[in-house]
Amino acid sequence: MPVSTPQSSPAIAAAHRTLWRWHFYAGLFVMPFLIVLAITGTIYCFQPQIEPLLYPRLLRVTPQGEPLSAQMLLERARAAAPAGAVATTYTIRNDPRASAEFIFRLPSGNSESLYLNPYSGAVLGSLSVEDRLMKQVRLLHRALLAGRPGELLMELAGCWTLVMIATGLAMWWPRLRESGVGAFVMRPASGRRGRWKEIHLMLGASLAIGALAFVLSGLPWTAFWGKQFKAITTAANLGRPADGGAGHTHAPVRHKGHGEHRGHGATMASLPLSEVPWATGLTAVPLGTSAPAGQAPIGLDRVLAIVGSHGAGAGCQVALPGTPDAVYSVSCFPSDPKAERTLHIDRHSGQIVSDIRYEDYGPVAKAVSYGTSLHMGRYFGLANQIVCAAISLGLMALAITGFIMWIKRKPSNAVGAPSRPASAPPMRAWIAGLAALGAIFPLMGITMLLVWIIDRLAARTSGVRSRPARR
């Protein structure tokens, strides 16, 4: 190991202490959120395996011959639904053991899933969409069940995780330069927190790349930065199709104006669909044609035949039209991003009004689609789920070991932040890097500035108190 010169040692020590101080601030803030994200993310990752165990009588059936048509099942579901309920969504299933699911909007404004045996048409039961366990886990993961404030907090936690990762790696880097691969091996340790420090170091070094991938693939879905990022990529023709969502159009497209659309907005994200691809969430929902005199609308069976003939199917959701000029909107959000599809089908003529495929996405949207599939543990099956769970639980262990180290060295009457260096080191590259991060992620930039100001004020107050009184 090269020995630092006496002139360089103080500067290196000061830089290390500055990095440690910011690592401490980031970790202290992120710690509780990392634990929540790890637990909820792991649970949600295994949703396909967990939900059939939670609701076996609703989600699983025994195959008994040929299933009834989707339109017939829809009529039976409507007859069994509560008074005033409106059918909004149908989920396409190809698994012969799966029940048929229809979602209804209740007069109260809430939604309810109604399950039927596709072979007999018997009603199996219902589940509240809002109160469903996985919906609650997802909301906890994204927003702490606290609405908009929770979304912003979780977004901040993700951004500050980047600071935590960067500063942690920077402190570990000299060890890597010294030992190479040996830097990933725990060393003998002593003292009150030595063993915990070694565990923390190994976890951080091993999980850094996975944690970085998790944060970056999750940020495009956030409430503030994600929305701005999507708008910018769309304007630059790097996200959704440049024409605003027409894609491969087979008929004149009329977009719904204010008050004409279902829900609260004229976009795919406003429809009663549980999952919509990132690239198409803000695309406008077009209108269909007016009903010809004496011609009945096409049924759900015809829609499914059209969808199947265009290479879409299992796992897709169909938003049912609620007005005479509304279309059937089909959203496919499968594990393979290349199979993502958004179709709008005229309810009277059966024409495809709009067809958006993965090939229509811009390069950023394509990258986000792959990142999302990997983030959710869907891209390469069970192995992907296991990797995601290992990273998530590893991050939780990282937070716990950091907390233990803090408690072991924390004074009883102080926060226990690492002391400031006697003189500020010339960390121009770091300052520029953090400034760039702050510009890219404005919420993080504002909070970083606030932390820096508070830290400076605390240092000045501490300095004044420590000076000897003048005579």
C-alpha positions in Angstrom: 0.0 0.0 0.0 1.5 3.4 -0.9 2.1 5.5 2.1 0.6 9.0 2.0 3.0 11.9 2.5 2.6 14.0 5.6 1.4 16.8 3.4 -1.3 14.7 1.8 -2.5 12.8 4.9 -4.4 15.7 6.5 -6.2 16.4 3.3 -7.1 12.8 2.8 -8.3 12.5 6.4 -10.4 15.7 6.1 -12.0 14.4 2.8 -12.8 11.1 4.5 -14.4 12.8 7.4 -16.5 15.0 5.2 -17.6 12.0 3.2 -18.5 10.2 6.4 -20.5 13.1 7.7 -22.6 13.2 4.5 -22.9 9.5 4.5 -24.2 9.7 8.1 -26.8 12.3 7.2 -28.0 10.4 4.2 -28.1 7.1 6.1 -29.9 8.6 9.0 -32.7 9.9 6.8 -32.9 6.9 4.5 -32.7 4.2 7.1 -36.4 3.8 8.0 -37.5 4.2 4.4 -35.1 1.5 3.3 -36.6 -0.9 5.7 -40.1 -0.2 4.5 -39.0 -0.4 0.8 -37.2 -3.6 1.4 -40.1 -5.4 3.1 -42.9 -4.1 0.8 -40.8 -4.6 -2.3 -40.0 -8.2 -1.4 -43.6 -9.0 -0.7 -44.8 -7.3 -3.9 -42.2 -9.1 -5.9 -43.7 -12.4 -5.0 -47.3 -11.3 -5.7 -47.9 -14.1 -8.3 -47.1 -16.8 -5.7 -48.6 -15.0 -2.7 -52.1 -14.0 -3.9 -53.2 -17.5 -4.9 -52.3 -18.6 -1.3 -54.3 -15.7 0.2 -57.4 -16.1 -2.0 -57.4 -19.7 -3.3 -61.2 -20.0 -3.5 -61.4 -16.8 -5.6 -58.4 -17.1 -7.9 -58.2 -20.9 -8.6 -60.7 -23.2 -10.2 -60.7 -26.9 -11.3 -60.9 -27.1 -15.2 -64.2 -28.7 -16.2 -64.5 -28.9 -20.0 -64.8 -25.8 -22.2 -65.0 -22.4 -20.6 -68.0 -20.1 -21.2 -67.5 -17.1 -23.5 -66.2 -13.9 -22.0 -69.3 -12.0 -23.0 -71.5 -14.6 -21.3 -69.4 -14.4 -18.1 -69.6 -10.6 -18.3 -73.4 -10.7 -18.4 -73.5 -13.1 -15.4 -71.1 -10.8 -13.5 -73.3 -7.8 -14.2 -76.4 -9.8 -12.9 -74.5 -10.7 -9.7 -72.9 -7.3 -9.1 -74.4 -4.8 -6.5 -77.1 -2.5 -7.7 -75.7 0.5 -9.5 -72.3 -1.1 -10.1 -70.7 -0.5 -13.5 -68.4 -3.0 -15.2 -65.1 -1.3 -16.0 -62.3 -3.9 -16.5 -61.8 -7.5 -17.6 -58.5 -9.3 -17.2 -57.5 -11.8 -19.9 -56.3 -15.2 -18.6 -55.0 -18.2 -20.5 -54.3 -20.3 -17.4 -57.1 -23.0 -17.3 -56.9 -23.0 -13.5 -57.5 -19.2 -13.3 -60.9 -17.7 -12.5 -62.5 -15.0 -14.5 -62.1 -11.5 -13.0 -64.3 -8.4 -13.7 -63.8 -5.1 -11.9 -66.9 -3.0 -11.1 -67.1 0.6 -10.0 -69.5 0.8 -7.1 -71.9 3.8 -6.5 -69.7 4.7 -3.6 -66.8 5.4 -6.0 -64.8 2.4 -4.8 -64.0 -0.6 -7.0 -64.6 -4.3 -6.5 -63.3 -7.4 -8.3 -65.9 -10.1 -9.0 -64.7 -13.6 -9.6 -66.5 -16.3 -11.6 -65.8 -19.9 -12.4 -65.2 -19.7 -16.2 -66.5 -23.2 -16.7 -69.8 -23.0 -14.8 -70.3 -19.3 -14.6 -70.8 -19.6 -10.8 -69.9 -16.5 -8.8 -66.9 -17.3 -6.5 -66.9 -14.1 -4.5 -65.5 -10.6 -4.5 -62.6 -8.5 -3.2 -62.3 -4.8 -2.7 -59.7 -3.4 -5.1 -58.7 -0.7 -2.7 -58.4 -3.0 0.4 -56.7 -5.8 -1.3 -53.4 -6.7 0.5 -51.1 -6.3 -2.5 -52.7 -2.9 -3.3 -52.0 -1.8 0.2 -48.4 -3.1 0.0 -47.9 -1.3 -3.3 -49.3 2.0 -1.9 -47.0 1.6 1.2 -44.1 1.0 -1.1 -44.8 4.1 -3.2 -46.3 6.5 -0.7 -46.4 5.1 2.9 -50.2 5.1 2.6 -50.0 8.9 3.0 -51.0 10.2 -0.4 -49.0 13.0 -2.1 -46.8 13.8 1.0 -45.8 10.1 1.2 -45.0 10.0 -2.5 -42.6 12.9 -2.1 -41.0 11.4 1.0 -40.3 8.1 -0.8 -39.0 10.0 -3.8 -36.6 11.9 -1.5 -35.5 8.7 0.2 -34.6 7.2 -3.2 -32.6 10.3 -4.2 -30.8 10.4 -0.9 -30.0 6.7 -1.3 -27.8 7.8 -4.3 -25.9 10.1 -1.9 -25.5 7.3 0.6 -24.2 4.9 -2.1 -21.8 7.4 -3.6 -20.3 8.5 -0.3 -20.1 4.9 1.0 -18.3 3.7 -2.1 -15.9 6.7 -1.9 -14.9 5.8 1.7 -14.4 2.1 0.7 -12.5 2.9 -2.5 -9.0 3.2 -0.9 -9.5 -0.3 0.6 -10.3 -1.6 -2.9 -7.2 0.0 -4.3 -5.1 -1.5 -1.6 -6.5 -5.0 -1.5 -8.2 -5.6 -4.9 -10.7 -8.5 -4.6 -9.6 -8.9 -1.0 -11.6 -5.7 -0.2 -14.8 -7.8 -0.4 -13.5 -10.1 2.4 -14.3 -9.3 6.0 -11.3 -8.5 8.1 -10.7 -9.3 11.8 -12.2 -6.5 13.9 -12.4 -5.5 17.5 -14.0 -2.8 19.6 -17.7 -2.0 20.3 -18.6 -1.7 16.6 -15.7 -3.2 14.7 -17.5 -6.4 13.7 -20.6 -4.5 12.7 -18.5 -2.1 10.7 -17.0 -5.0 8.7 -20.5 -6.5 8.0 -21.7 -3.0 7.0 -18.8 -2.6 4.6 -19.2 -5.9 2.9 -22.9 -5.4 2.5 -22.5 -2.0 1.1 -19.8 -3.0 -1.3 -21.7 -6.1 -2.5 -25.0 -4.3 -2.9 -23.9 -1.0 -4.4 -24.6 -1.9 -8.0 -27.9 -3.6 -7.3 -29.0 -0.7 -5.0 -28.1 1.8 -7.7 -30.1 -0.1 -10.3 -33.1 -0.3 -7.9 -33.1 3.4 -7.3 -32.6 4.4 -11.0 -35.3 2.0 -12.2 -37.8 3.2 -9.6 -37.4 6.9 -10.0 -39.2 7.2 -13.4 -42.4 6.2 -11.6 -42.1 8.8 -8.8 -44.8 11.5 -8.4 -42.6 14.6 -8.9 -39.4 13.9 -10.7 -40.8 10.9 -12.6 -43.6 13.1 -14.0 -41.2 15.8 -15.1 -38.8 13.2 -16.5 -41.6 11.7 -18.6 -42.7 15.1 -19.9 -39.1 16.0 -20.9 -38.5 12.7 -22.7 -41.8 13.0 -24.4 -41.0 16.5 -25.7 -37.7 15.2 -26.9 -39.3 12.2 -28.7 -37.4 9.8 -26.4 -40.4 8.4 -24.6 -43.9 7.7 -25.8 -44.6 8.0 -29.6 -44.1 11.5 -30.9 -47.7 11.8 -32.2 -49.1 11.6 -28.6 -50.1 8.0 -28.7 -51.7 7.3 -32.1 -49.0 4.7 -32.9 -50.1 2.4 -35.8 -53.5 4.1 -36.6 -56.1 2.3 -38.6 -58.8 4.9 -38.3 -59.1 8.7 -37.8 -58.3 9.4 -34.2 -60.4 11.8 -32.1 -59.1 12.4 -28.6 -61.4 12.9 -25.7 -61.8 16.4 -24.5 -62.4 17.6 -20.9 -65.5 15.9 -19.5 -65.8 13.3 -22.2 -63.4 10.7 -20.8 -63.7 8.0 -18.2 -62.4 8.8 -14.7 -60.5 12.0 -14.1 -58.3 12.4 -17.2 -58.2 11.6 -20.9 -55.1 9.4 -20.6 -54.4 5.7 -20.2 -53.3 6.3 -16.6 -56.8 7.6 -15.8 -58.5 4.4 -16.9 -59.5 1.7 -14.4 -56.4 -0.5 -15.2 -54.1 -1.8 -12.5 -51.0 -1.7 -14.7 -50.1 0.5 -17.6 -46.7 0.7 -19.3 -44.7 3.8 -18.4 -44.4 4.9 -22.0 -48.2 5.0 -22.5 -49.4 6.3 -19.2 -49.9 9.9 -20.5 -51.1 9.0 -24.0 -54.5 10.3 -24.9 -57.5 7.9 -25.1 -59.1 8.3 -28.5 -62.9 8.3 -29.2 -64.6 5.8 -31.4 -67.3 6.3 -34.1 -70.9 7.0 -33.4 -73.3 4.1 -33.3 -74.8 3.3 -36.8 -78.6 3.0 -36.8 -79.8 -0.4 -35.9 -76.3 -1.9 -35.4 -75.4 -3.4 -32.1 -72.0 -2.8 -30.6 -69.4 -5.6 -30.8 -69.2 -7.7 -27.7 -66.2 -8.7 -25.5 -65.7 -11.9 -27.4 -65.1 -10.0 -30.6 -62.7 -7.7 -28.8 -60.7 -10.7 -27.5 -60.5 -12.2 -31.0 -59.1 -9.0 -32.4 -56.6 -8.7 -29.6 -55.5 -12.3 -30.0 -55.1 -11.9 -33.8 -52.7 -9.0 -33.2 -50.4 -11.0 -30.9 -51.7 -9.8 -27.5 -53.5 -11.9 -24.9 -52.8 -13.4 -21.5 -52.2 -10.8 -18.8 -53.7 -7.9 -20.8 -56.5 -5.9 -19.2 -59.5 -4.5 -21.1 -61.0 -1.2 -20.0 -64.7 -1.5 -21.0 -66.3 1.4 -22.8 -68.6 3.5 -20.5 -70.2 5.8 -23.1 -71.6 5.3 -26.7 -68.5 6.8 -28.4 -65.9 5.3 -26.0 -63.5 2.6 -27.2 -62.3 -0.7 -25.7 -58.8 0.1 -24.4 -56.5 -2.8 -24.0 -53.3 -2.5 -22.0 -50.6 -5.3 -22.0 -47.9 -5.0 -19.4 -46.2 -8.4 -19.5 -42.9 -9.5 -18.1 -41.1 -9.1 -21.5 -41.1 -5.4 -22.3 -41.0 -6.2 -26.1 -44.5 -7.6 -25.7 -46.0 -4.4 -24.2 -49.0 -3.3 -26.2 -51.7 -0.7 -26.0 -54.8 -1.1 -28.3 -57.9 1.0 -28.7 -60.7 -0.7 -30.5 -63.9 0.9 -31.8 -66.9 -0.6 -30.0 -69.2 -0.4 -33.1 -67.0 -1.2 -36.1 -64.3 -3.3 -34.4 -61.6 -1.2 -36.1 -58.3 -0.7 -34.2 -58.3 3.1 -33.6 -54.8 3.1 -32.2 -52.1 0.5 -31.7 -49.0 1.4 -29.7 -46.2 -1.2 -29.6 -42.8 -1.4 -27.9 -41.2 -0.6 -31.3 -43.0 2.8 -31.2 -41.3 3.8 -27.9 -38.4 6.2 -27.8 -35.0 4.9 -26.5 -35.6 6.2 -22.9 -39.0 4.6 -22.7 -37.5 1.3 -23.9 -34.8 1.5 -21.2 -37.4 2.3 -18.5 -39.6 -0.7 -19.6 -36.6 -3.1 -19.1 -35.7 -1.4 -15.8 -39.3 -1.7 -14.6 -39.5 -5.4 -15.5 -36.2 -6.1 -13.7 -37.1 -3.9 -10.7 -40.4 -5.8 -10.2 -38.7 -9.2 -10.5 -40.6 -10.2 -13.6 -38.1 -10.3 -16.5 -36.4 -13.7 -16.0 -38.9 -15.4 -13.7 -38.2 -16.8 -10.3 -34.5 -16.1 -10.5 -35.3 -12.4 -11.0 -37.6 -12.5 -8.0 -34.9 -14.1 -5.8 -32.2 -11.6 -6.9 -34.6 -8.7 -6.2 -35.5 -10.1 -2.8 -31.8 -10.6 -2.0 -30.9 -7.0 -2.9 -34.0 -5.7 -0.9 -33.3 -7.7 2.2 -29.6 -6.9 1.9 -30.4 -3.2 1.9 -32.5 -3.7 5.0 -29.6 -5.4 6.7 -27.4 -2.5 5.6 -29.8 -0.1 7.3 -29.9 -2.2 10.4 -26.2 -2.5 10.8 -25.8 1.2 10.2 -28.3 1.8 13.0 -26.5 -0.5 15.4 -23.1 1.2 14.7 -24.8 4.6 15.3 -26.3 3.5 18.6 -23.0 2.0 19.8 -21.1 5.2 19.3 -23.8 7.8 19.8 -23.4 10.0 22.9 -26.4 10.0 25.2 -27.0 13.7 24.8 -26.2 14.3 21.1 -27.0 13.1 17.6 -23.6 11.6 17.2 -22.8 12.9 13.7 -19.1 12.5 12.7 -17.1 15.6 13.7 -16.3 18.2 11.0 -12.7 18.3 9.8 -10.6 21.2 11.1 -10.3 22.6 7.6 -12.5 22.1 4.6 -10.8 19.8 2.0 -10.8 20.9 -1.7 -13.4 18.4 -2.9 -14.2 20.2 -6.1 -15.2 17.0 -8.0 -17.5 16.0 -5.3 -19.1 19.4 -5.0 -19.7 19.5 -8.8 -21.1 16.0 -8.7 -23.5 16.7 -5.9 -24.5 20.0 -7.5 -25.3 18.1 -10.7 -27.4 15.5 -8.8 -29.2 18.4 -7.1 -29.9 20.0 -10.5 -31.2 16.7 -12.0 -33.2 15.9 -8.9 -34.6 19.2 -7.6 -36.2 17.8 -4.5 -32.9 16.3 -3.4 -31.0 19.5 -4.4 -33.3 21.7 -2.2 -32.9 19.3 0.8 -29.1 19.0 0.3 -28.9 22.8 0.4 -30.9 22.9 3.6 -28.8 20.2 5.2 -25.6 22.1 4.2 -26.9 25.4 5.7 -28.0 23.6 9.0 -24.7 21.9 9.2 -22.8 25.2 8.7 -24.9 27.0 11.3 -24.5 24.1 13.8 -20.7 24.2 13.2 -20.6 28.0 13.9 -22.7 27.7 17.0 -20.5 24.9 18.3 -17.4 26.9 17.5 -18.6 30.0 19.4 -19.5 27.8 22.4 -16.1 26.2 22.5 -14.1 29.4 22.5 -12.7 30.5 25.8 -14.4 33.5 27.2 -12.6 36.8 26.7 -11.3 38.6 29.7 
